[in-house]
């Protein structure tokens, strides 16, 4: 149980938020923003009117914009070691023709994807994009499938202390009122950074691909991770979840629809996991046939510098790697192994070239005319 000096008041505010969100969900007007794509033409969502089904409750109205995502990959898929071959979670509907955003690891290298809509109908879907930078995936239902999109909010307007709700596809029993604990860069040990990540608490176990919504029923973020390190004050740290801010998606959605990935994802990848230690940034694991291991990097090596530039923490390490080279070029790391410094040269690659089956099935027909 998470305790807080203002816990009783916090609970009352959460109950009030839950009521207001569910009420607003029944009344919300669908209003799609315009987003520029990399071809220089404005991308527009399908703005055809969609009639919402009669709902017995405000939550049921909200659930029309959420779907269950099930994906199957090959046992030979690179990502199967960490995420398995059978994956499931939630997805948020973005347009009237079955375009859905979800957590990227659900659909990375997927051989098949199935969407279950709020009415229980199941539809095969294709992977439109998998983006290693945002950590998000786009999928679209195959065939003539009509869906109700969720209203897009502005995650830049979110502040620490704001109240919100986590809404998964499983519905009201698993919905959770939460508080924004902090908004800051999050670094994952697997060469991943989320800018302006939304850290929420208390934690939800139904976070994968779930919608983080505001008290005006607008989408603020897409669920991706669990964290145990939300510092709600200098002396108290609690577990929670990390959501990718919706503005990160909207800033690259045109690129994702055209190329199946963002421009920024074309960056060097070396295939290692790191963790923060008292001695510095240590190598915690290595992909068996990825560049870092092939170059001789070892578990326990402490990374000191990138291209002769000293690093200051995990985020600084990844950012220096991405700025130092382009995929295919050599990267020089200085590491401390025991009491000895070693210079290691790594031949970087594009992460998507390493994946067994990069999920880049988007066709130009995805663009609105």
Residue pairs with C-beta under 8 A, 6 or more apart in sequence:
2 201
2 202
2 238
2 239
4 10
4 232
4 236
10 179
13 163
14 163
14 177
14 178
14 179
15 177
17 163
17 164
17 165
17 177
17 215
18 165
18 175
18 177
20 215
21 62
21 165
21 213
21 214
21 215
21 217
22 57
22 58
22 59
22 62
23 58
24 58
24 215
24 216
24 217
25 58
25 59
25 61
25 62
25 213
25 217
26 55
26 58
26 61
26 62
28 151
28 216
28 217
28 218
29 151
30 50
30 148
30 149
30 151
31 151
32 44
32 45
32 47
32 95
32 149
32 152
33 45
33 152
33 250
34 42
34 43
34 44
35 42
35 43
35 44
35 250
35 251
35 253
35 254
36 42
36 43
36 254
37 43
37 253
37 254
37 255
37 257
37 258
37 367
38 254
38 255
38 258
38 259
38 263
39 254
39 258
39 367
41 367
43 253
43 254
43 257
43 367
43 368
44 368
45 94
45 95
45 96
45 99
45 149
45 368
46 95
46 96
46 97
46 368
47 96
48 96
50 96
50 146
50 147
50 148
50 149
52 61
52 64
52 148
53 64
53 119
55 61
55 64
57 172
59 171
59 172
59 175
60 118
62 167
62 213
62 217
63 118
63 167
63 169
63 171
64 93
64 118
64 147
64 148
65 92
65 93
65 147
65 148
65 149
65 150
65 211
66 90
66 91
66 92
66 93
66 118
66 150
66 167
66 168
66 169
66 210
66 211
67 90
67 91
67 92
67 93
67 100
67 115
67 116
67 117
67 118
67 147
67 169
68 88
68 89
68 90
68 91
68 115
68 116
68 169
68 170
69 88
69 89
69 90
69 91
69 100
69 102
69 106
69 107
69 113
69 114
69 115
69 125
69 139
69 169
69 209
70 86
70 87
70 88
70 113
70 114
70 115
70 116
71 86
71 87
71 88
71 106
71 107
71 110
71 112
71 113
71 114
72 85
72 86
72 87
72 110
72 111
72 112
72 113
73 79
73 80
73 83
73 85
73 87
73 108
73 109
73 110
73 111
74 80
74 85
74 109
74 111
74 356
74 357
75 85
76 356
77 85
77 108
77 109
77 355
77 356
77 357
78 109
78 287
78 354
78 355
78 356
79 105
79 108
79 109
79 355
80 109
82 105
83 105
83 106
83 108
87 105
87 106
87 107
87 110
88 106
88 208
89 102
89 103
89 106
89 168
89 169
89 208
89 209
89 210
89 223
90 102
90 168
90 169
90 170
90 206
90 208
90 209
90 210
90 211
90 223
91 100
91 101
91 102
91 115
91 139
91 169
91 209
92 100
92 101
92 102
92 150
92 209
92 211
92 219
92 222
93 99
93 100
93 147
93 148
93 149
93 150
94 100
94 101
94 138
94 149
94 150
94 152
95 147
95 149
96 146
96 147
96 148
96 149
97 140
97 141
97 145
97 146
97 147
98 115
98 123
98 125
98 140
98 141
98 145
98 146
98 147
99 128
99 138
99 139
99 140
99 147
100 115
100 125
100 138
100 139
100 140
100 141
100 147
101 136
101 137
101 138
101 209
101 222
101 249
102 136
102 137
102 138
102 139
102 208
102 209
102 222
103 135
103 136
103 137
103 208
103 209
103 222
103 223
103 224
104 130
104 131
104 132
104 134
104 135
104 136
104 137
104 224
105 135
105 137
105 224
106 137
106 208
106 209
107 113
107 127
107 130
107 137
107 139
107 359
108 130
108 137
108 355
108 359
109 355
109 356
109 357
109 358
109 359
110 127
110 359
111 357
112 124
113 124
113 125
113 126
113 127
113 139
114 122
114 123
114 124
114 125
115 122
115 123
115 124
115 125
115 139
115 141
116 122
116 123
116 169
117 123
117 145
117 147
123 141
123 142
123 143
123 145
124 141
124 142
124 143
125 139
125 140
125 141
125 142
126 139
126 140
126 142
126 361
127 137
127 138
127 139
127 260
127 359
127 361
128 138
128 139
128 140
128 256
128 257
128 260
128 361
128 362
128 366
129 136
129 137
129 138
129 256
129 257
129 259
129 260
129 261
129 359
129 360
129 362
130 137
130 260
130 261
130 358
130 359
130 360
131 137
131 252
131 256
131 261
131 262
131 265
132 192
132 261
132 265
132 351
132 352
133 252
133 262
133 264
133 265
133 267
134 194
134 244
134 248
134 249
134 252
134 262
135 192
135 194
135 224
135 244
136 222
136 224
136 244
136 248
136 249
137 359
138 253
138 256
138 257
140 366
141 147
150 211
150 213
150 218
150 219
151 217
151 218
151 219
152 218
152 219
152 246
152 250
153 213
153 214
153 216
153 218
153 219
153 220
153 246
154 218
154 246
154 247
155 196
155 198
155 220
155 221
155 245
155 246
155 247
155 248
156 196
156 245
156 247
158 164
158 180
158 183
158 198
158 214
158 220
158 245
159 180
159 183
160 180
160 181
160 182
160 183
161 179
161 180
162 179
162 180
162 214
163 177
163 178
163 179
163 180
163 215
164 177
164 178
164 179
164 180
164 200
164 212
164 213
164 214
164 215
164 220
165 175
165 176
165 177
165 178
165 212
165 213
166 175
166 176
166 178
166 200
166 204
166 206
166 207
166 210
166 211
166 212
166 223
166 241
167 175
167 210
167 211
167 212
167 213
168 174
168 175
168 204
168 206
168 207
168 208
168 209
168 210
168 211
168 223
169 209
169 210
170 206
174 204
174 205
174 206
176 202
176 204
176 206
178 200
178 201
178 202
178 204
178 212
178 240
178 241
179 200
179 201
180 198
180 199
180 200
181 199
181 200
181 201
181 230
181 231
181 232
181 238
181 240
182 199
182 230
182 231
182 232
183 196
183 197
183 198
183 199
184 196
184 197
184 199
185 193
185 194
185 195
185 196
185 197
185 315
186 193
186 194
186 197
186 199
186 225
186 227
186 242
187 193
187 314
187 315
187 318
188 194
188 225
189 273
189 274
189 275
189 284
189 314
190 273
191 269
191 270
191 272
191 318
191 321
191 351
192 318
193 315
193 318
193 319
194 224
194 242
194 244
194 245
194 248
195 245
195 248
196 245
196 247
196 248
197 242
197 243
197 244
197 245
198 212
198 220
198 221
198 242
198 243
198 244
198 245
199 227
199 230
199 240
199 241
199 242
200 212
200 230
200 240
200 241
200 242
200 243
201 230
201 232
201 238
201 239
201 240
201 241
202 238
202 239
202 240
203 226
203 239
203 240
203 241
204 210
204 223
204 241
207 223
207 224
207 225
207 226
207 241
207 243
208 223
208 224
209 222
209 223
209 224
210 222
210 223
211 219
211 221
211 222
211 223
212 219
212 220
212 221
212 222
212 223
212 243
213 219
213 220
214 220
219 246
220 243
220 245
220 246
221 243
221 244
221 245
221 246
222 243
222 244
222 246
222 249
223 241
223 242
223 243
224 242
224 243
224 244
225 241
225 242
226 239
226 240
226 241
226 242
227 239
227 240
227 241
227 242
228 237
228 239
229 237
230 237
230 238
230 239
230 240
231 237
232 238
252 262
252 263
252 264
255 261
255 262
255 263
256 262
256 362
257 362
257 366
257 367
258 362
258 364
258 366
258 367
259 360
259 362
260 358
260 359
260 360
260 361
260 362
261 352
261 360
265 351
265 352
266 326
266 327
266 350
267 322
267 326
267 327
268 321
268 322
268 324
268 325
268 326
268 327
268 329
268 331
268 348
268 349
268 350
269 290
269 291
269 327
269 348
269 349
269 350
269 351
269 354
270 290
270 291
270 292
270 295
270 321
270 331
270 346
270 348
270 349
271 286
271 287
271 290
271 291
271 292
271 293
271 354
272 283
272 285
272 286
272 287
272 290
272 292
272 293
272 297
273 283
273 284
273 285
273 286
274 281
274 282
274 283
274 284
274 303
274 314
274 317
275 281
275 282
275 284
276 282
276 313
276 314
277 302
279 302
279 336
280 302
280 303
280 304
280 311
280 336
281 302
281 303
281 311
281 313
281 314
281 317
282 300
282 301
282 302
282 303
283 292
283 297
283 298
283 299
283 300
283 301
283 302
283 303
283 335
284 299
285 299
286 292
286 293
286 297
286 298
286 299
287 293
287 354
290 349
290 354
291 346
291 347
291 348
291 349
292 346
294 346
294 347
295 344
295 345
295 346
295 347
296 344
297 333
297 335
297 344
297 346
298 337
300 337
301 335
301 336
301 337
301 342
302 335
302 336
302 337
303 311
303 317
303 333
303 334
303 335
304 310
304 311
304 334
304 335
304 336
304 341
305 311
305 333
305 334
306 317
306 320
306 321
306 324
306 331
306 332
306 333
306 334
307 320
307 324
307 325
307 331
307 332
308 332
308 334
309 320
309 324
311 317
311 320
321 331
324 331
325 331
325 348
326 348
327 348
327 349
327 350
327 353
328 347
328 348
328 349
328 350
329 347
329 348
330 345
330 346
330 347
330 348
331 345
331 346
331 347
331 348
332 343
332 344
332 345
332 346
333 343
333 344
333 345
333 346
334 341
334 342
334 343
334 344
335 341
335 342
335 344
336 342
352 358
352 360
